Every structure is written in structure tokens, then in C-alpha cells.
């Protein structure tokens, strides 16, 4: 993801997460930490032709990574794009030499929870009222990369969609 992707990302963000959409400033802040030798963030976009169909981001600190966001356009659900975006984030976690990857997922987002479970994430707790303003709880999930050979990256692929970092 680059600064020129932010408008398209915000459009998708507002459609998919109308109550708790990230702001332009939040994306700018994340991208400010995604380049150069001291980078601690990795953000990617998925495009189908000229259309933005997904994006994802990861933050790292020491040996811990946190999936900040994954979003897939509704008409792309079921195509494997979410898995491909997650694979890209897990590759970045491996490059950052992270031993664990954490994430929060809405308790009512069963589709996402099943995706994360397929990649080896396990539920470890809850954050009450995490998603505001709806006061929706978050399921906290963790992937221990040491338990799968030290690599966080899986191997699912999707044809016809380009992932750009």
C-alpha cells in the first residue's frame, strides 16, 4: 500500500466497516512506519484490474506481530483473497522475525474466524467492547510461528488478483 492507494482503501473501509472505519490519518500513520530500514509495518493492497478489492496490514514490535486489518470487497468473498492477504502478512511476520502473530476479530465475524483457524490461529481470550461505537466484543487469536517450523507464511494462492505491497 502506498499513499496514493488511501482514497480507494477508505472507500472500501467505509463500505465494509461503516461504524468503526479507520480514518485517513490512521492509514497515513501506519504507512509512515512501513518503509526504510526501521520499518515496523507492512501493508498490501489487492487489485482486480484498476479496482481495489482488498487490503491488509501488519505491525511488528520485537518478536510479536499484530494483524491490524484485513478487508476484502464483498463480491470477492469466497474467492480465497482473504487467505492470500493473510499469507502475505504472515510472510512479513516471518521477515520481521516474529515468534507470534496476534489479532482481534469481531466475535460475530465467523467467516474471518474460520479463515484464521485454517492458518493455525487459536482463540486465547476476549476484549469486551473492543469495537466501538457498537460495543462489540473482540475474540483475541494467536499464531505461534515456532510451532509450524518457524515460518508464519502459508501457501494459499488466488488467480487473477494482484497483491501489491
Residue pairs with C-beta under 8 A, 6 or more apart in sequence:
1 9
1 27
1 31
1 34
1 43
1 44
1 45
1 55
1 57
1 164
1 165
2 31
3 28
3 31
5 45
5 52
5 55
6 24
6 27
6 28
6 31
8 45
8 52
9 27
9 45
9 52
9 55
10 21
10 22
10 24
10 27
11 52
12 52
12 53
12 54
12 55
12 71
12 73
13 21
13 22
13 71
14 21
15 73
15 74
16 71
16 72
16 73
16 74
17 71
19 131
19 132
19 133
19 134
20 131
20 132
20 133
20 134
22 69
30 41
30 43
30 57
30 59
30 68
31 41
31 43
33 39
33 40
33 41
33 59
34 40
34 41
34 42
34 43
40 59
40 60
40 61
40 96
41 57
41 58
41 59
41 60
41 68
42 57
42 58
42 60
42 88
42 89
42 92
42 95
42 96
42 165
43 55
43 56
43 57
43 58
43 165
44 55
44 56
44 57
44 85
44 88
44 89
44 163
44 164
44 165
45 52
45 54
45 55
45 163
45 164
46 52
46 53
46 54
46 55
46 72
46 76
46 81
46 84
46 85
46 161
46 162
46 163
46 164
47 53
47 161
47 162
47 164
48 76
48 160
48 161
48 162
52 73
53 72
53 73
53 75
53 76
53 81
53 161
54 70
54 71
54 72
54 73
54 76
54 81
54 82
54 85
54 161
55 69
55 70
55 71
55 85
56 67
56 69
56 70
56 71
56 85
56 86
56 88
56 89
57 67
57 68
57 69
57 70
57 89
58 65
58 66
58 67
58 68
58 89
58 92
58 93
58 96
58 101
59 65
59 66
59 68
60 66
60 92
60 93
60 96
60 98
62 98
63 97
63 98
63 99
63 100
64 98
64 99
64 100
64 101
64 102
65 89
65 92
65 93
65 96
65 98
65 100
65 101
65 102
65 152
66 101
66 102
66 103
67 86
67 89
67 101
67 102
67 103
70 82
70 85
70 86
70 89
70 112
72 81
72 82
72 85
76 161
77 111
79 158
79 161
80 156
80 157
80 158
81 158
81 161
82 112
82 115
83 115
83 118
83 119
83 154
83 156
83 158
84 156
84 157
84 158
84 161
84 163
85 163
86 115
86 116
86 119
86 154
87 119
87 153
87 154
87 155
87 156
87 157
88 163
88 165
89 101
90 101
90 119
90 143
90 145
90 151
90 152
90 153
90 154
91 152
91 153
93 101
93 145
93 152
93 153
94 145
94 150
94 151
94 152
94 153
98 145
98 152
99 144
99 145
99 146
100 142
100 143
100 144
100 145
101 121
101 142
101 143
101 145
101 152
102 140
102 141
102 142
102 143
103 116
103 121
103 140
103 141
103 142
104 127
104 130
104 138
104 139
104 140
104 141
105 112
105 113
105 116
105 138
105 139
105 141
106 112
106 131
106 136
106 137
106 138
106 139
107 126
107 136
107 137
107 138
107 139
108 136
113 123
113 139
113 141
116 141
116 143
119 143
119 154
120 143
120 147
120 148
121 141
121 142
121 143
122 141
122 142
122 143
123 139
123 140
123 141
124 140
124 141
124 142
125 139
125 140
126 137
126 138
126 139
126 140
127 137
127 138
127 140
128 137
129 135
129 136
129 137
130 136
130 137
130 138
131 137
131 138
143 152
145 151
145 152
